[in-house]
Amino acid sequence: MGRQYTLAVLGGSGLYEMDGLRDVRQLAVETPYGAPSDAIVEGHLPTEAGDVRMLFLPRHGRGHRVPPHAINYRANVAALKMSGATHLLSVSAVGSMREEIEPGDFVVIDQYIDLTRRRISTFFDEIAAHVSFSDPVCDKLASALTSAARAVHAKGERGVHDGGTYVCIDGPQFSTRAESLVYRSWNVSAIGMTSMPEAKLAREAELPFATLALATDYDCWHVSEEAVTVEAIVAVMHKNVNAAKQTVARLAGLLPAPETSRAYGALAGAVMTHEGVASAEARKRLSWLMPL
């Protein structure tokens, strides 16, 4: 048997309830940034490429008790990395910003606009480090994700959009119509509240990263639609949950070698703080990520 990969999934609490997942157990992980949103669910999934270790973390906690602006994003990404993740997939409900992206469609994101203001978006708040982020997703992981999603989506290729920009807002309120029209003028594909700073932290953690965005509604720019409601979003999400789980399962058998990702070695040359200047406490806090 070849090398075993570990696919970590940040998303809803029901994603790990998939056929074939075995040896399921829960991992309680404490990080230098506190506790993650919930216990990590670990399991193993047999695929044609071999056995893949799976890690699932519901970013809002079981029962959806943590709102998007209050998520401990650093603890979530750190806990998955500390638990052995080799790849990170974010599954995120979004509003569609384009007519052709219909509720129920999937978007494999390749760019982000970060409009969040209240979230810590780096592990390096005591040491200066600057990672490259012009291309924020792993193109090889995103390509595998597109293939996996198109194989299971009810609309096939038409229901899975390859590439798109995700504008991330703090929430928890939805956008005003004026804001939605401004974002639409930027030619974005989707709007959501969770993929930032996940993508930034994944790059600092040197994890190949991709986002599967599940369009649940047209944002309020779409004047022919009713105003966005939680009830409508949940209804579409329930319809998509099986396709999302099947996508994750297929992706597990298509994982690219981490060494081929632009995230690999992202910290090489990124740290600017001189050796010996960082405090012992700062070095200890980052010891899970890199030697200092």
VENLINVEN-V928419 format. One record per helix or strand of 3 or more residues. SS is the DSSP state (helix for helix, strand for strand). FROM is the first residue (numbers start at 1). LEN is the number of residues. If there is no record, write none. Layout:
ss:SS from:FROM len:LEN
ss:SS from:FROM len:LEN
//
This chain:
ss:strand from:6 len:6
ss:strand from:21 len:7
ss:strand from:40 len:8
ss:strand from:50 len:9
ss:helix from:68 len:3
ss:helix from:73 len:10
ss:strand from:87 len:10
ss:strand from:106 len:3
ss:strand from:111 len:4
ss:helix from:139 len:14
ss:helix from:156 len:4
ss:strand from:160 len:3
ss:strand from:165 len:4
ss:helix from:177 len:9
ss:strand from:190 len:3
ss:helix from:195 len:10
ss:strand from:208 len:11
ss:helix from:230 len:23
ss:helix from:258 len:3
ss:helix from:280 len:6
//
